[in-house]
Amino acid sequence: LSLLEAPGNDGISSTAMTASGATVLLFTTGRGTPLGFPAPTVKISSNSEIAAKKPHWIDFNAGALLDGTTTPEQLADERFAYILDVASGRAQTNNEKTGHREIAIWKEGVTL
């Protein structure tokens, strides 16, 4: 178990997790975002609509469960298999394919 203190900002927290040793990030989203971070970032959509609108951003559609096209067990198995493929280098996330690799550094105090 690792505990990490960082703000909830997507860029800052994802950069902090990578700096702390994370090798794959799981990023859930309901609106979609093109951001990618220093580690492969698996974008998981919470609904099928955003997955259909942003296929070049979203890596995994968890909205299939809400659509009734899969079971929780099937979805979990598919997600786990995909994460293993990414972690082993057999698959690339969309941010890796497009070269999106942003970082953001957290600074305590006043930011001008």
Secondary structure by P-SEA (a helix, b strand, c coil): cccccccccaaaaaaaaaaacccbbbbbbccccccccccccbbbbccaaaaaaccccccccccccccccccaaaaaaaaaaaaaaaaacccccccccccbbbbbbbbccccc
